[in-house]
């Protein structure tokens, strides 16, 4: 027996039900699509909302770059070289800078030239825009007068210092020593005396391990730094022993390459710093002995070792900076140790911690 055909009223109810279901499904689909679009937009904003800075090389027009993660400052770096005969060269570089930096400068002279390095940082979009006004030149007015020499002409090693009138009223007299047996090639940057301005510049502060000796001091009156250049051998042993290495967990700071160093002079803390090296990537580690002031000054570690946002650990007892103190040992890819560069580029990198990451168009 066949079913009776549905009445027109039943057909209308069925159609309305299907219409309501279709609208419900369409509404759910639209809500899901909207949610996906919002999540995608949020992700895009998170990726592309970095600081924007002007990027200018030594020649050519400026572009705009979007800074990478960890770069939350714009910088302007000025290199000025004045020769004895009156010739002058100025190079201005602009770009992004790593978080935590501050304004810094250093000036020194040799028998034939005066060199000024200066970096200014700021923290909002396009704040490092080119300035049409000329940069200030030597000498400064009513500033300190400091003894000055450099390894480029061996004047520091030979005790043949000159005097330099500091270009900036905020400058102090400064001495910087950087010695390392890991370096291969010219070591022009080993000794520098002159004028400078560093964040909270201490005096004196130092680091050493079995390969490297670093020393920095500043003072606030004319010719307050004089006499022979400081040597690590001038300091006596202080009784502390610390682990010594430079590199990463597979090359340079592996267990086989880590040694013990006997600490000297005011460098009476064991020290470890780990961060991202500008050329050799993450997981780069430095261990040795430091003066207490070094533990409170991350910018010194970033400056001398080219580390981005270093994590610093200091302790008081012998061999307390061993890698075994970590519950989860750091892992990183192997890589060669960095080689030194010329005096000018090395000072730009080490003193001012420049970031020359290629620009990305905004």
C-alpha positions, 0 to 999 in steps of 0.5 A: 500500500503506497504512502499518501503524499505529504500535505502542502503544510508538511512541505512548508514546515520541512522547507522552513526547517531546512532553511533554518538549518542552512542559516545556522550552518552558514552562521557557524561557518562565518563565525569560524571563518571570521575567527580564522581571519582574526587569528591570522591577522593577529599573527601577521601583526605580531610578525610585522610590528617590529621597530622601523629604522632608517638603514644607510650605508656609507654611500647611497640613499637611505632605506627603511628596514624592519628590525629583527626580534631582539633589536628594539633600538635604532642607531646612528654610528659615526666614524671620523678620521682626521689625518695630520695633513688636514684631510678628513673622512667621515662615515655615517651608518644607520640601522637597527641595534640590539636591545639594551645598548646605550650611547657610547663613544671613543676617541684616540690619536696616533702619531699621524691621525685622530679617530673618533667613533660614536654611536647614538641610539633611540627607541621609536620608529624612524628616530635615526633620520639623517641630520643635514647638520654637520657632525661636531669635529675636534677639538671640543670646548672646555673638555678633558685633556687625556693621554692617548695612544694606540697599538696601530703605531705601537705608541702604547707599547713604547710608552709614547703617549700624546695628548688629546682634547676630548670632543664631547663634554661628557667624555672621560679619559679612558683606557681599553685593553683586549688581548687574546691568544685565540686571535690570528692576524693583526692585533692593532686593537690590543691597547687604546688610550684616549677619550670616551663615554660608556654606560656607567663606565667603571674604573677599573674592571677586567676579565681573564681566562687562559686565552684572553685578558680584557681591561677597561677603566675611565676617570673624570679629570684631565690626564688621570690615566698615565704610566705603563700599559697594564699587563695581566702579569702585573697582578698577583694570584688571589687564590680563586680558580675558575673554569676557562673556555670560549666557544660553544658546547661542541667547539671551544667550550666542550668538556675536553676544551674547558680548563682551569685558570688561576684568577689574578688581582681584582678579578675574584669572581668566577664568570659565565656568559652565554648568548647569541654571537653576532657571527656564530649564532646562539649558545656561544659561551665564555667562562673565566675570572672577572672583577665584581663590577663586570657582573653588574654590567651586561653591556661590557660582555656584549661589547667585548664578546659580540654577544646579543643579550648575554645571560650572565652568571657570577659566583664566589667559590673555586670552579663554581662556573662549571657547565655541570651546574646546569640541569639542562646543558646547553646545546648548539651547533659547532662553528669556528672561532671568529677571526680579528679584523682591521683596527677600524672595523674591530673597534666599530664592532667591539667598542660600539657593538654595531649591528650590520644586519642587511636591511629589509624593505618595510 
